[in-house]
């Protein structure tokens, strides 16, 4: 069985730790502490995905700049540099209470995620050169285990930092300050993730004949595939429905159930622990039985989580643990 080069797995591990320390949940609470409303919180969670459509320009970038290793690292390093604005900006008084500070924080988060998304598109294309079709899902499932372990470590460390540091008297840290420390630690691990890719072989994208197979021709060719179109429809509808619920769930957890940032990060860590244990097995299932049956049953389980949120209240808040399970 062809093995995915270990640096790709280490990249997944370190990236997930960094992403867990500087998670969207942490930014949700930061924005909420700046006095944001539900509308702007929805903007924070939704706009990066909306702007993620810009990822469609990645093939055009690779035609001009075909070195996939260089392009991947350029996008990722730029993304981390943008994220670094957040702790500096908070300390410099750039992000203040009021609409302007909230919009600026959303803008920084959006650009950070957009560049990260674009780097990920190139990274997966790069990884594809090292995988065989017959065991691809199993290898990616193994990489997902590394990523799952990284998420667990990152989220639990984020929970310890945001819950524990403000309680240490001589540090005199507020919850906001602890969140900024978490982001700083996340930046360190993102740097480790990018460094792991430096030792991999460079792969050049093969530019198609511009007259016969231009960029738009390739888009039309992909969209002519019925299964791909159905997958695109599924992804669109899933993201739409998810967008309706994710902000409401976040607001309900913080304002009604009183869930702290540290608690939410810790529970998310437990969720990813289960995912990391099951990822290689899920990969084997996909190789043997196909993707559809695995996705179908997985989505049914995910959808059942909303019932736990609906049943939870201040008295029986612990029911939300079922949604994360």
C-alpha positions in Angstrom: 0.0 0.0 0.0 1.4 3.4 -1.0 2.0 5.6 2.0 1.2 9.3 2.2 4.6 11.0 3.0 4.8 11.6 6.7 5.3 15.4 6.4 1.7 15.6 5.2 0.5 13.9 8.3 2.7 16.1 10.5 1.3 19.1 8.7 -2.3 17.9 9.6 -1.3 17.4 13.2 0.3 20.8 13.8 -2.2 22.7 11.7 -5.1 21.2 13.7 -3.4 22.1 17.0 -3.0 25.7 15.8 -6.5 25.8 14.4 -7.9 24.5 17.7 -6.0 27.2 19.7 -7.3 29.9 17.3 -10.7 28.5 16.6 -13.9 30.0 15.2 -15.5 29.4 18.6 -12.8 31.6 20.2 -13.5 34.4 17.7 -17.2 34.0 18.2 -16.7 34.7 21.9 -14.3 37.6 21.2 -16.8 39.2 18.9 -19.6 38.7 21.4 -17.5 40.4 24.1 -17.2 43.4 21.8 -20.9 43.7 22.0 -21.8 42.1 18.7 -25.3 41.2 17.7 -26.6 38.0 16.2 -26.4 39.4 12.7 -22.7 40.2 12.9 -22.0 36.9 14.5 -23.6 35.3 11.5 -21.5 37.4 9.3 -18.4 36.2 11.2 -19.3 32.5 10.6 -20.8 32.8 7.2 -18.8 35.3 5.2 -15.5 33.3 5.1 -17.5 30.4 3.4 -19.2 32.8 1.1 -15.9 34.4 0.1 -14.5 30.9 -0.2 -16.0 30.8 -3.7 -12.9 32.8 -4.6 -11.2 29.4 -4.3 -12.4 28.9 -7.9 -9.5 31.1 -9.0 -6.9 28.6 -7.7 -6.7 26.7 -11.0 -5.9 30.1 -12.7 -3.2 30.8 -10.1 -1.6 27.4 -10.7 -1.6 28.1 -14.5 0.4 31.2 -13.9 2.5 29.9 -10.9 2.6 26.1 -11.3 4.8 25.2 -8.4 2.3 23.7 -5.9 4.6 23.6 -2.9 5.5 27.3 -3.3 1.8 28.3 -3.8 0.6 26.3 -0.8 3.2 27.8 1.5 2.6 31.3 0.2 -1.2 31.1 0.9 -0.7 29.5 4.3 2.0 31.9 5.5 0.0 34.9 4.3 -3.0 33.5 6.2 -1.0 33.2 9.4 0.4 36.7 9.0 -3.2 38.1 8.8 -4.1 36.1 11.9 -1.2 37.7 13.7 -2.9 41.1 13.4 -5.5 40.0 16.0 -3.3 39.9 19.2 -1.4 43.0 18.0 -4.6 44.8 17.2 -6.2 44.1 20.5 -3.2 45.3 22.4 -2.9 48.4 20.2 -6.6 49.3 20.7 -7.5 48.5 17.1 -10.4 46.3 18.0 -12.7 48.3 20.2 -16.4 48.0 21.2 -18.6 49.4 18.5 -19.5 48.5 15.0 -16.2 49.6 13.4 -14.1 47.4 15.7 -16.4 44.4 15.2 -16.4 44.8 11.4 -12.6 45.0 11.4 -12.3 41.8 13.4 -14.7 40.1 11.0 -12.6 41.4 8.0 -9.4 40.0 9.5 -11.0 36.7 10.2 -12.5 36.5 6.7 -9.2 37.2 4.9 -7.3 34.8 7.1 -9.8 32.0 6.4 -10.0 32.8 2.6 -6.2 32.5 2.2 -6.3 29.3 4.3 -9.0 27.8 2.1 -7.1 28.6 -1.1 -3.9 27.1 0.4 -5.9 23.9 1.3 -7.2 23.5 -2.3 -3.6 23.5 -3.6 -2.4 21.2 -0.7 -5.0 18.6 -1.6 -4.1 18.8 -5.2 -0.4 18.3 -4.2 -1.2 15.4 -2.0 -3.2 13.7 -4.8 0.1 13.0 -6.6 1.2 10.7 -3.8 -2.0 8.7 -3.4 -3.3 5.6 -5.3 -7.1 5.5 -6.0 -7.6 2.0 -4.5 -6.5 3.0 -1.0 -6.9 6.7 -1.1 -9.7 6.9 1.5 -7.8 4.8 3.9 -4.7 7.0 3.6 -6.7 10.1 4.0 -8.5 8.5 7.0 -5.1 8.0 8.6 -4.3 11.7 8.0 -7.6 12.6 9.5 -6.6 10.7 12.6 -3.5 12.9 12.9 -5.8 15.9 12.4 -8.2 14.7 15.0 -5.5 14.2 17.6 -4.3 17.7 16.8 -7.8 19.2 17.2 -8.1 17.5 20.6 -4.8 18.9 21.8 -5.5 22.3 20.4 -9.0 22.6 21.8 -8.1 21.2 25.2 -5.1 23.6 25.4 -7.3 26.4 24.4 -9.8 25.5 27.1 -7.0 25.3 29.7 -5.6 28.7 28.6 -9.0 30.5 28.5 -10.3 29.0 31.7 -7.1 28.8 33.7 -4.9 31.8 33.0 -7.5 34.4 34.2 -7.6 32.7 37.5 -3.8 33.1 38.1 -3.7 36.3 40.1 -0.1 37.4 39.4 -0.7 37.3 35.6 -3.6 39.7 35.9 -5.1 38.4 32.6 -8.7 39.0 31.5 -10.6 36.5 29.5 -9.8 38.6 26.4 -6.1 38.5 27.2 -6.2 34.7 27.7 -7.9 34.4 24.3 -5.1 36.4 22.7 -2.5 34.1 24.4 -4.3 31.1 22.8 -4.2 32.8 19.4 -0.4 33.4 19.8 0.2 29.8 20.7 -1.9 28.8 17.7 0.3 30.9 15.4 3.4 29.0 16.7 1.9 25.6 15.8 0.7 26.9 12.4 4.3 27.8 11.8 5.3 24.3 12.6 2.7 23.0 10.2 4.1 25.0 7.3 7.7 24.1 8.2 6.8 20.4 7.9 6.0 20.9 4.2 9.4 22.3 3.4 10.9 18.8 3.2 8.5 17.5 0.5 9.1 17.2 -3.2 7.9 20.0 -5.4 5.2 19.2 -7.9 4.5 21.3 -10.9 1.0 21.6 -12.3 0.7 20.7 -16.0 -0.9 23.6 -17.8 -3.4 22.4 -20.4 -3.3 23.5 -24.0 -4.8 27.0 -23.9 -6.5 26.8 -27.2 -8.2 23.4 -26.7 -8.6 23.2 -23.0 -8.8 26.7 -21.5 -9.7 27.3 -17.9 -13.4 27.9 -18.6 -13.5 24.8 -20.7 -12.3 22.8 -17.7 -15.0 24.3 -15.5 -17.7 23.5 -18.0 -16.3 20.0 -18.3 -16.5 19.4 -14.5 -20.0 20.9 -14.3 -21.2 18.5 -17.0 -20.7 15.6 -14.6 -24.0 14.8 -13.1 -22.6 13.3 -9.9 -20.5 16.3 -9.3 -23.4 18.7 -9.8 -25.5 16.7 -7.3 -22.6 16.9 -4.8 -22.4 20.6 -5.4 -26.2 20.9 -4.7 -25.8 18.9 -1.6 -23.0 21.0 -0.3 -24.9 24.2 -1.1 -28.0 23.1 0.7 -26.1 21.7 3.7 -24.2 25.0 4.1 -27.4 27.0 3.9 -29.2 25.0 6.5 -26.1 24.9 8.7 -25.8 28.6 8.5 -29.3 29.0 9.8 -28.5 26.9 12.9 -24.9 27.6 13.8 -25.4 31.2 15.0 -28.5 30.3 16.9 -26.8 27.4 18.6 -23.8 29.6 19.6 -26.1 32.4 21.0 -28.3 29.9 22.8 -25.2 28.1 24.4 -23.7 31.4 25.6 -26.6 33.5 26.6 -29.3 31.0 27.7 -27.3 27.9 28.9 -24.4 30.0 30.1 -21.7 27.8 28.5 -18.2 29.2 28.9 -15.6 29.3 26.1 -13.4 26.8 27.9 -16.3 24.4 28.3 -17.3 24.6 24.6 -13.7 24.1 23.5 -13.3 21.1 25.9 -16.4 19.4 24.6 -15.4 20.0 21.0 -12.1 18.3 21.9 -14.0 15.2 23.1 -16.0 15.2 19.9 -12.8 15.2 17.8 -11.4 12.4 20.0 -14.2 10.2 18.8 -13.6 11.3 15.2 -9.9 10.5 15.3 -10.5 7.0 16.6 -13.1 6.2 13.9 -11.5 8.0 10.9 -9.3 5.1 9.6 -12.2 2.7 10.0 -14.5 5.1 8.1 -11.8 5.3 5.4 -11.8 1.6 5.0 -15.6 1.5 4.8 -15.6 4.1 2.0 -13.0 2.1 0.0 -15.1 -1.0 0.3 -18.7 0.3 0.1 -18.4 3.7 -1.5 -18.8 7.2 -0.2 -22.5 7.6 -0.5 -23.6 5.2 2.2 -21.1 6.5 4.7 -22.1 10.2 4.0 -25.8 9.3 4.2 -25.7 7.7 7.6 -23.2 10.3 8.9 -25.5 13.2 8.0 -28.5 11.5 9.8 -26.4 11.3 13.0 -25.3 14.9 12.7 -28.9 16.1 12.2 -30.0 14.3 15.4 -27.8 16.7 17.4 -30.3 19.5 17.1 -32.9 17.5 19.1 -30.5 17.6 22.1 -30.2 21.4 21.8 -33.9 21.7 21.6 -34.4 19.7 24.8 -31.7 21.4 26.8 -32.5 24.2 29.3 -30.7 26.0 32.2 -31.8 23.2 34.5 -30.7 20.3 32.2 -28.0 22.0 30.2 -25.9 18.8 30.1 -28.2 17.5 27.4 -26.2 19.5 24.8 -23.4 16.9 25.4 -25.5 14.5 23.2 -25.3 17.0 20.3 -21.5 16.9 20.5 -21.4 13.1 20.8 
